[in-house]
Amino acid sequence: MAPSFAQAPMVELMYFNAGGGHRASALALEAIALAQRRHWNIRLVNIFDVLDPRGHFHALTGLHPEDLYNKRLARGWTRGMAQELRLLQQLIRLSQTRLAQRMQQHWQGTRPDLVVSLVPNFNRVMATGLRATGSTAPYVTVMTDLADMDHGRFWIEPGLGIHLVCGTAYAAQQASRLGLTPTHIHTTSGMLVRPEFYQTPTQPREQAMLCLGLDPARPTALALFGGHGGRAMLHIARGMPQVQTIFLCGHNHKLAAQLQAMPQQAPRWVQGFTPHVANFMHMADFMIGKPGPGSISEALRCGLPVIVMHNGATMPQERYNVRWVQEQGVGLACTSLRALTAAVAQLQSQLPQYQARVRAMNNRALFEVPDILERLLQHNGKPTGVQADAHSACHSP
């Protein structure tokens, strides 16, 4: 007899809203667990609601802690972030005791059976707070980046018994070098992406493109610079007016309006925030964007080679991604918008070869991560009673 829902193990998914990938990964895990009918009691927790429960930061500044980061992304003001990251990490270390106490108070109330972190920088604080309650619940960090910083401590925290889920072999090698034991390193075939990126579009590509005024016979680029857009998209529109392009601007309404007002030589579609990114990706032939791990992984799931833009403003946690794209042969890298036209021409001339390498990448992380979490729960003595075939939902054909 399956246990009742009240007896289901409590699984807390810890996220924040700095960038879109952390919350998206948490939602992806929640969605697949529900689709697979995992017998888990899932709770999503924004860590800043725990670390600043009275909203002092918002009261002082009028902003949420993540807003400063997101506004900088939208404006492309990312130079100097490596230095700011070191400052943030130093501040977290100086506040370690106080922050860990707040996490301890939180977990004394919720008593989770499994903690899954989808955020960097705060894992030492959170793991310390969990252990201070006397809990033996597994603590798991699921990386939403392709690799850690070279010195670690962005994602990888050794010496705390944290389980680490890595989407690349390189990240697993980093974890091993930093002292994590093999039993605590779990490698998946890619990064977490939402279930819809595994689903076949319900509308045929040609019909979907015609509905947007796009020409299905023309090579089509998709420009995506995160959930808050990026001013680089304006330069792409000006510099490549002859390329049919879908611009996904996310929450950046001003950017969308500017793009819509620009003259064009080829069909263009400008889209604000949409939950249907996968549908737009299935219309395109390749993606142009910053080297964000989420957008790269989503594009590859939809069969798109990528052109990633990188320069001195590339965020430190995304620099390895450029190398990874080149090593895997699934795209090109540009250091300037001036070089982008040549990169687009090069990719288009070899598009079948790039697409073949993309198709060979079989990212099944969405289905692998829940199995890892299930095993950790069972190893810790928490029967879960999965109620359905764990691989029946959201599989691509």
C-alpha positions as CSV (number, residue, x, y, z in Angstrom):
1,M,0.0,0.0,0.0
2,A,1.5,3.4,-1.0
3,P,2.1,5.8,1.9
4,S,-0.3,8.7,2.2
5,F,0.7,12.2,1.0
6,A,1.1,13.3,4.6
7,Q,3.9,10.7,5.0
8,A,5.6,11.7,1.8
9,P,9.2,13.0,2.3
10,M,9.5,16.8,2.4
11,V,11.8,18.0,-0.4
12,E,12.8,21.6,-0.3
13,L,14.0,23.3,-3.5
14,M,16.1,26.3,-2.7
15,Y,16.3,29.0,-5.4
16,F,16.5,32.8,-6.0
17,N,15.6,35.1,-8.8
18,A,19.1,36.5,-9.8
19,G,18.9,35.7,-13.5
20,G,16.3,33.3,-14.6
21,G,18.0,29.9,-14.5
22,H,17.8,29.1,-10.8
23,R,14.1,29.5,-10.5
24,A,13.6,27.8,-13.9
25,S,15.6,24.8,-12.7
26,A,13.5,24.6,-9.5
27,L,10.3,24.7,-11.5
28,A,11.6,22.1,-13.9
29,L,12.3,19.7,-11.0
30,E,8.9,20.4,-9.5
31,A,7.2,19.8,-12.9
32,I,8.9,16.5,-13.7
33,A,8.4,15.2,-10.2
34,L,4.6,15.9,-10.5
35,A,4.5,14.4,-14.0
36,Q,6.2,11.3,-12.9
37,R,4.0,11.2,-9.8
38,R,6.9,11.1,-7.4
39,H,5.7,10.7,-3.9
40,W,7.4,13.8,-2.6
41,N,6.0,16.8,-0.7
42,I,7.7,19.6,-2.7
43,R,8.3,23.0,-1.3
44,L,9.9,25.8,-3.3
45,V,11.8,28.4,-1.2
46,N,13.3,31.7,-2.2
47,I,16.4,31.8,0.0
48,F,16.1,35.6,0.4
49,D,12.7,35.2,2.0
50,V,14.6,33.2,4.7
51,L,17.8,35.3,4.9
52,D,15.8,38.6,5.0
53,P,12.4,37.7,6.2
54,R,11.3,41.2,7.2
55,G,12.4,42.7,3.8
56,H,14.9,45.2,5.3
57,F,16.8,45.4,2.0
58,H,13.6,46.2,0.1
59,A,12.6,48.7,2.7
60,L,15.9,50.5,2.4
61,T,16.4,50.4,-1.3
62,G,13.0,49.9,-2.9
63,L,14.5,46.8,-4.6
64,H,14.6,43.1,-4.0
65,P,18.2,41.7,-3.6
66,E,18.0,40.1,-7.1
67,D,16.8,43.3,-8.8
68,L,20.2,45.0,-8.9
69,Y,21.7,42.0,-10.7
70,N,18.8,41.6,-13.1
71,K,18.8,45.4,-14.0
72,R,22.5,45.2,-14.8
73,L,21.9,42.2,-17.0
74,A,19.2,44.0,-18.9
75,R,21.5,47.0,-19.5
76,G,24.6,44.9,-20.3
77,W,26.5,46.4,-17.4
78,T,28.4,43.2,-16.5
79,R,32.0,44.5,-16.6
80,G,33.6,44.3,-13.2
81,M,31.4,41.5,-11.9
82,A,34.3,39.2,-11.1
83,Q,35.5,41.8,-8.5
84,E,32.0,42.2,-7.2
85,L,31.6,38.5,-6.9
86,R,34.7,38.3,-4.7
87,L,33.3,41.1,-2.6
88,L,29.9,39.3,-2.2
89,Q,31.6,36.0,-1.3
90,Q,33.7,37.9,1.4
91,L,30.5,39.5,2.8
92,I,28.8,36.1,3.0
93,R,31.8,34.6,4.8
94,L,31.8,37.5,7.3
95,S,28.0,37.0,7.9
96,Q,28.3,33.2,7.9
97,T,27.2,32.7,11.6
98,R,24.2,35.0,11.4
99,L,23.0,33.7,8.0
100,A,23.4,30.1,9.1
101,Q,21.4,30.8,12.2
102,R,18.5,32.1,10.0
103,M,18.7,28.9,7.9
104,Q,18.8,26.8,11.1
105,Q,15.6,28.5,12.3
106,H,13.9,27.9,9.0
107,W,14.7,24.2,8.9
108,Q,13.8,23.7,12.6
109,G,10.3,24.7,11.5
110,T,10.1,22.8,8.2
111,R,12.2,19.6,9.0
112,P,12.9,18.6,5.3
113,D,13.9,15.1,4.4
114,L,16.0,16.4,1.5
115,V,17.3,19.8,0.6
116,V,18.1,20.6,-3.0
117,S,20.0,23.9,-3.7
118,L,19.8,25.4,-7.1
119,V,21.9,28.5,-6.1
120,P,25.6,29.3,-5.8
121,N,27.5,31.1,-3.1
122,F,25.2,30.3,-0.2
123,N,25.6,26.5,0.0
124,R,28.1,26.6,3.0
125,V,25.6,28.9,4.9
126,M,22.6,26.6,4.1
127,A,24.4,23.3,4.7
128,T,25.8,24.6,8.0
129,G,22.3,25.7,9.1
130,L,20.8,22.4,8.2
131,R,23.3,20.4,10.2
132,A,22.9,22.7,13.2
133,T,19.4,21.4,13.5
134,G,20.7,17.9,14.0
135,S,19.2,16.8,10.7
136,T,20.8,14.0,8.7
137,A,18.8,14.9,5.6
138,P,20.9,14.8,2.4
139,Y,21.9,18.2,1.1
140,V,22.3,18.3,-2.7
141,T,23.6,21.1,-4.8
142,V,22.4,20.9,-8.4
143,M,24.7,23.1,-10.5
144,T,22.9,25.3,-13.0
145,D,26.2,26.3,-14.6
146,L,28.4,24.1,-16.8
147,A,31.3,24.5,-14.4
148,D,32.4,26.1,-11.2
149,M,34.9,28.9,-10.9
150,D,38.5,27.5,-11.0
151,H,39.0,28.1,-7.3
152,G,35.6,26.6,-6.3
153,R,33.4,28.0,-3.6
154,F,31.0,29.4,-6.2
155,W,29.1,26.1,-6.4
156,I,31.5,23.5,-4.9
157,E,31.9,23.5,-1.1
158,P,34.1,20.7,0.1
159,G,34.2,19.3,3.6
160,L,30.4,19.5,4.4
161,G,29.2,16.2,3.0
162,I,27.2,18.0,0.2
163,H,26.1,15.9,-2.8
164,L,26.9,17.7,-6.0
165,V,25.0,17.1,-9.3
166,C,27.2,18.2,-12.3
167,G,26.0,18.6,-15.9
168,T,29.5,18.2,-17.4
169,A,32.5,16.0,-16.9
170,Y,34.6,19.0,-16.4
171,A,32.5,20.1,-13.4
172,A,32.8,16.6,-11.9
173,Q,36.6,16.8,-12.3
174,Q,36.6,20.2,-10.5
175,A,34.6,18.6,-7.7
176,S,37.1,15.7,-7.4
177,R,40.1,18.1,-7.4
178,L,38.5,20.1,-4.6
179,G,38.1,17.1,-2.4
180,L,34.5,15.8,-2.9
181,T,34.4,12.0,-2.6
182,P,33.2,9.9,-5.6
183,T,30.0,8.9,-3.7
184,H,29.0,12.6,-3.5
185,I,29.6,13.5,-7.1
186,H,26.8,12.8,-9.5
187,T,27.2,13.5,-13.2
188,T,24.3,13.9,-15.6
189,S,24.2,14.1,-19.4
190,G,23.5,17.9,-19.4
191,M,21.8,20.7,-17.6
192,L,18.3,20.9,-16.2
193,V,15.8,22.4,-18.7
194,R,12.0,22.5,-18.4
195,P,9.8,19.6,-19.6
196,E,8.5,21.6,-22.6
197,F,11.9,21.5,-24.2
198,Y,11.4,17.7,-24.5
199,Q,8.0,18.0,-26.2
200,T,7.2,18.1,-29.9
201,P,5.5,21.3,-31.0
202,T,1.8,20.9,-31.6
203,Q,1.9,23.3,-34.5
204,P,3.9,22.5,-37.7
205,R,7.0,24.7,-38.1
206,E,5.9,26.2,-41.4
207,Q,2.4,27.1,-40.1
208,A,3.8,28.6,-36.9
209,M,6.3,30.8,-38.8
210,L,3.7,32.0,-41.3
211,C,1.4,33.0,-38.4
212,L,4.2,35.4,-37.3
213,G,4.9,36.8,-40.8
214,L,8.2,34.8,-41.1
215,D,9.4,33.1,-44.2
216,P,9.9,29.3,-43.5
217,A,12.3,29.1,-46.5
218,R,14.7,31.7,-45.1
219,P,17.5,30.8,-42.6
220,T,16.2,32.1,-39.2
221,A,18.2,33.3,-36.2
222,L,16.9,33.5,-32.7
223,A,18.4,36.2,-30.5
224,L,18.2,35.5,-26.8
225,F,20.1,37.3,-24.0
226,G,18.5,36.0,-20.9
227,G,15.1,36.7,-19.3
228,H,15.8,40.4,-19.2
229,G,17.1,40.9,-22.7
230,G,20.3,42.7,-23.6
231,R,21.2,45.9,-25.5
232,A,23.4,43.7,-27.8
233,M,20.1,42.8,-29.6
234,L,19.8,46.3,-30.9
235,H,23.3,46.1,-32.5
236,I,22.3,42.7,-34.0
237,A,19.2,44.2,-35.6
238,R,21.2,47.1,-37.0
239,G,24.2,45.1,-38.1
240,M,22.3,42.2,-39.7
241,P,19.0,43.7,-41.1
242,Q,19.1,41.1,-43.9
243,V,18.9,38.1,-41.5
244,Q,15.4,36.9,-40.6
245,T,15.5,37.0,-36.8
246,I,13.3,36.2,-33.8
247,F,14.1,38.5,-30.9
248,L,13.1,37.2,-27.4
249,C,13.3,40.2,-25.1
250,G,11.9,38.7,-21.9
251,H,10.8,41.3,-19.4
252,N,12.6,44.2,-21.2
253,H,9.7,46.1,-22.6
254,K,11.8,49.1,-23.6
255,L,14.1,46.9,-25.7
256,A,11.1,45.2,-27.4
257,A,9.7,48.6,-28.3
258,Q,13.0,49.8,-29.7
259,L,13.4,46.7,-31.8
260,Q,9.8,47.0,-33.2
261,A,10.5,50.6,-34.2
262,M,13.7,49.8,-36.2
263,P,13.6,49.5,-40.0
264,Q,14.1,46.0,-41.4
265,Q,15.1,44.4,-44.6
266,A,14.1,40.9,-43.7
267,P,11.1,39.6,-41.7
268,R,11.5,40.0,-38.0
269,W,9.5,39.0,-34.9
270,V,9.9,40.7,-31.6
271,Q,8.6,38.9,-28.6
272,G,8.3,40.1,-25.0
273,F,8.2,37.7,-22.0
274,T,6.8,34.3,-23.0
275,P,6.5,30.9,-21.4
276,H,6.7,29.4,-24.8
277,V,10.4,29.8,-25.6
278,A,10.6,26.2,-26.9
279,N,8.1,27.0,-29.6
280,F,10.1,29.9,-30.9
281,M,13.3,27.8,-30.8
282,H,11.7,25.1,-32.9
283,M,11.1,27.8,-35.6
284,A,14.7,28.9,-35.8
285,D,17.9,27.4,-37.4
286,F,20.4,28.7,-34.8
287,M,20.6,30.9,-31.7
288,I,22.7,34.0,-31.0
289,G,23.1,35.0,-27.4
290,K,25.3,35.4,-24.4
291,P,26.9,32.2,-23.1
292,G,24.3,31.5,-20.5
293,P,24.1,27.8,-19.5
294,G,20.3,27.8,-19.6
295,S,19.8,29.3,-23.0
296,I,22.6,27.2,-24.5
297,S,21.1,24.0,-23.0
298,E,17.6,24.9,-24.2
299,A,18.8,25.7,-27.7
300,L,20.6,22.4,-28.0
301,R,17.6,20.5,-26.8
302,C,15.6,22.1,-29.6
303,G,18.3,21.2,-32.2
304,L,19.9,24.7,-32.5
305,P,23.6,25.3,-32.9
306,V,24.6,28.5,-31.0
307,I,26.7,31.6,-31.6
308,V,27.8,32.9,-28.2
309,M,29.0,36.5,-27.7
310,H,31.8,36.9,-25.2
311,N,34.2,39.7,-24.2
312,G,35.5,41.4,-21.1
313,A,31.9,41.9,-19.9
314,T,31.2,38.1,-19.9
315,M,30.3,37.1,-16.4
316,P,33.0,34.9,-14.7
317,Q,30.7,32.0,-14.1
318,E,29.8,31.9,-17.9
319,R,33.4,32.0,-19.3
320,Y,33.9,28.3,-19.4
321,N,30.6,27.9,-21.4
322,V,32.3,29.5,-24.4
323,R,35.1,27.0,-24.4
324,W,32.6,24.1,-23.9
325,V,30.5,25.2,-27.0
326,Q,33.7,25.2,-29.1
327,E,35.0,21.9,-27.7
328,Q,31.7,20.2,-28.3
329,G,31.5,21.5,-31.9
330,V,28.0,22.8,-31.4
331,G,28.6,26.4,-32.2
332,L,30.9,29.4,-32.6
333,A,32.1,32.2,-30.4
334,C,32.3,35.9,-31.2
335,T,34.3,38.5,-29.3
336,S,32.6,41.5,-31.0
337,L,29.4,42.3,-32.8
338,R,31.6,43.3,-35.8
339,A,32.6,39.7,-36.2
340,L,29.1,38.4,-35.8
341,T,28.1,38.7,-39.5
342,A,31.1,36.5,-40.5
343,A,30.2,34.0,-37.8
344,V,26.6,33.7,-39.0
345,A,27.8,33.2,-42.6
346,Q,30.3,30.5,-41.4
347,L,27.7,28.7,-39.4
348,Q,25.1,28.8,-42.1
349,S,27.6,27.4,-44.6
350,Q,28.2,24.4,-42.4
351,L,24.7,24.2,-40.8
352,P,24.1,20.4,-41.4
353,Q,27.4,19.5,-39.7
354,Y,26.6,21.6,-36.7
355,Q,23.1,20.3,-36.5
356,A,24.3,16.7,-36.6
357,R,26.6,17.3,-33.6
358,V,23.7,19.0,-31.7
359,R,21.4,16.0,-32.4
360,A,24.1,13.7,-31.0
361,M,23.9,15.4,-27.6
362,N,21.3,13.6,-25.7
363,N,20.6,15.7,-22.6
364,R,18.5,13.6,-20.2
365,A,19.2,15.5,-17.0
366,L,15.6,16.3,-16.4
367,F,15.0,12.6,-15.9
368,E,18.3,11.7,-14.3
369,V,18.2,14.3,-11.5
370,P,15.0,13.0,-9.9
371,D,16.4,9.4,-10.0
372,I,19.5,10.7,-8.1
373,L,17.4,12.4,-5.5
374,E,15.2,9.3,-5.1
375,R,18.3,7.2,-4.4
376,L,19.5,9.6,-1.8
377,L,16.1,9.7,-0.1
378,Q,16.0,5.9,0.0
379,H,19.6,5.6,1.2
380,N,18.6,7.9,4.1
381,G,15.8,5.6,5.0
382,K,12.9,7.6,3.4
383,P,10.6,5.3,1.3
384,T,9.0,7.3,-1.5
385,G,6.8,4.9,-3.4
386,V,7.0,6.3,-6.9
387,Q,3.5,5.8,-8.3
388,A,4.1,5.6,-12.0
389,D,6.7,4.8,-14.6
390,A,9.4,7.3,-13.8
391,H,10.2,7.8,-17.5
392,S,6.7,8.0,-19.0
393,A,6.3,11.7,-18.9
394,C,7.7,14.4,-21.2
395,H,10.0,12.1,-23.2
396,S,10.8,13.3,-26.7
397,P,9.9,10.8,-29.4
